[in-house]
Amino acid sequence: MTVVPLAIAVDPRYCRWRHQFSLFISHDPWFRPMAIQAARKYPNLAEYYQKNATKFWDNFYKRHKNKFFKDRHYLEKDWGQYFSDDANSANVKVLLEVGCGAGNTIFPLIAAYPELYVQACDISPHAIALVKSHAEFKEDRVNAFLCDVTVDNLLERINPSSVDVITLVKLENKNQMISEGFYVRGDGTCSFYFSEDFLSTLFFQAGFNTVDISTYCKQIKNSHKNITMDRRWVRAVFKNLE
């Protein structure tokens, strides 16, 4: 099995854009910032946002639908060798998309690779509904199902050793750090940032050797908001030790 983690994030240490906050006073006794309300029930804010991750992500997709993220057509260019069919194999390639969202990774890939089959899961019921309602969705090409991979057993939904490629793609700006490397955005969804060493160690503990790992840097400018961001993609290839 080949694992291709595509971890896409804006490292807050390199992001040139910074939020500006204005101070205001509310005399409404019922007004409390969400972080203060959360802290009363969960002294550890990371615990609060992790416990409520499903609610926050479902609200995110209810609000933005499939308009927030752009389709990821760059995957074909950067990782095409892993998605293309193996001429020596009678089996089609199977992709597991963890955190499929509205399908911005899925649909460009199944269009580019007619023989590719996708197992797609997400923590948000609304995200799964968006995938299934997509004009290009076909049950013989995509199996979309609800799953929290941090809690649920994936082997109850897919067969062991049946996956060739795994993709995990995240893209967002940092909003607030609540623990080391763990950030919460204004809408309650979260991001976790990591180094190459952290990722290599994580996969080694799971039984994988690092074949190749590097950080790709690209500067992106949003002319409408007049902001410039330095984005960093951690690109890595890992091989099963067995």
N, C-alpha and C positions, 0 to 999 in steps of 0.2 A: 504494500500500500504506500502510495506517495502522498505526503501531507504538504500542502502548499499554504502556509498561513499568510494572508494578505492583510496585514494590520495597518490601516491607514488612519493617521491621526495628525492633528496639529499639536506639536509639542509646545506647551505654554512658555517654555523657556526661550523659544525662538520666535514666537509670534510677535510681530511688530505692532499689532493692533491691541489696544487695551480698552476695556470698557470704562466709561466715565459714569460715575454715580452722583446723584444729587441727594443732599440730606433734606428730609422734611419731617415735620412733627405732626402726628395724628392725635387728636383728643378723643377719638373713638375708643372706648374701653375694650371693645371687642376686636380691635385691630391688633394683630400680632404677625410679624413676619413668619413665613412658613418654617424657616430654620429654627426659630424659637419654639414654635409649637411642636416640631419634631423632637427637639432636644428634651422636652419635658417627658415624653414617653420613651424615647430612645436616647440616653446620654451619648451613645456612639452614633453620630449622624450617618456614618457609612452603613451601619446596621439598618437604620430607618429606610434609606434609599434602596438598599438591596431587598428588603422585605416588601417594598412597594414598587419594585421594578416593573412588574406586569401592568399595574395601573398606569404608571407614568408613560410607558411605551405605547400602551393602547390609546391613551389620550393623544399622544404624539401623532399616531397614524390616523386617528379620527380627524384631527385638525388639519394635517398636511396632506393626507391621502398619498398619492404617488407623485406629488409635485416637488417634494423637498430635495431628494437626491437625484442626480443625473444618472442616466444609464451608463454603466461602466464598460465602454467599448475598448478601453485600453488593455483589458485582461487578455484579449486575443493576441495582442502584440507582445505583451510581456511574458505570458505564460502559455502560449499556444501549444507548445510541445507536450504539455501535460493534459490538455483537453482533447487533442486530436486522437483519432482512432489508431490503434496498434495493428498494423497489417498482419502481424503474426498471431493475433488473438481473434478468436471467434466471438468473444464477448464484447458488448458495447461498454464504453467508459461510463462509470457512475460517479456523479458529483454529489457531495453532501454540502449544502449551503447552510451554515449555522448563523442564524440571525438574518433571514432572507429579506426582511422588510417587505417592501412593495414589489420586489422582484427586479430591482435595478441591475443585479448581477445575473440572475437567471435568464431573462429573456434575450439579452444580447448574446449569451453563450449558446442557447439552444438554436438561435438563428444562424450562428456561425458554424455550429457543429451539429448537423442533422441526426447523427447517431448518439449524441450525448443524452443520458438520462439523469434527471436531477431529483434528489431527495432534499426537500427544502423545509426547514423548520424555523419557527420564531416564537418568542414569548408572548407576542401580541395577537389576540384573536382577530383584531381588525386588519392587521398586516396580512394574515393568512387569507382573509376574505378578499383583500385587494389583489393578491396573487391569483386566486381562483377566478376572479372576475375580469382579469386581464384578457384582452382580445386574442393574445397569442397563447393562452393557457390551454394545454391539452393533457388529459389524464394519462395518456400513454407516453408522455415526455416528462411530466413533472408530478411528483407526489408531495403536496404541501400539507404540513400538519403542525399542530400546536405542540410546543415542547420547550421547557426551560432546562437547558443542558446542564445547569448547575445543580439541578435537583432530580430531574426525571432520568430514567434509564433509556437511552437511545436504542438499546438492543431490543426493546419491546416494540419498536417501530421499524427497524431495519435489521437485516441479517448480519451476523458477524462476518468480517472480512469481505464484505460485498461492495465496499466503497474504494474507488481509485484515487479520488482527489477531494480534499476538504477545503472550503473557502470560508474565511471569517473576515468580513470587511466592515470597517467602521470609519466614519468620517464626521467630524464635528469640531467646533471650537471649544476651548475650555471656558468655564464660567466661574467655577469656585472649587478650591481644593478643600476636601474635608478629611483626607488622610493622605499619606505619602503615595503619590501617583494616582490617587483616586479623586475624580472631579465630578461635580454635579452641575448640570446646566440649569438655566432658569425654568425649564419645563419639567424638571425632576428626573430626566433621563441622565445616565451616567457614562463616563469614559474612564478607562484605565490606561495610563501611559507607562511604557516600559523601555528598558535598554536592550541592546543586542545580547549582552551577557545574561540578563534576566530571562529572555526568551530561550536562549540555548540551554540554560540550566533547567527551565521548566520542561522542555521537551526531553532532555536527558533523563530526568526523573520519571518520565512517562515511557521510557524505553526507546528513545530515538537519538541518533547521532546527527550532528550538524554537518551537512554536506557543503552548504554555502550560505552566508549571511552578510548582508550589507545594508546600508541606509542610503536611500535615494532622496535627494533634496531638490525641491522645485519651488520657485517663487511665483506666487499667484497674486494678481492685483484685481481688486473689485473696483472698477471705475465708478460705478453708481454710488458706492458708499465711501469711495476715496480711501480705501485701506489696502495695505499690502501684507501678505502673510507668507511666511516661510514654512512650507509643509514638508514633512519627512515621512517617507514610506520605509518601513522595515521589511526588506525582501529576504526570504529565507527558504531553504530547501532542507528537509530532514529525512533521514532514512531509518527505517525500522531496524533495531539491533538484531532481531531474530532472522 
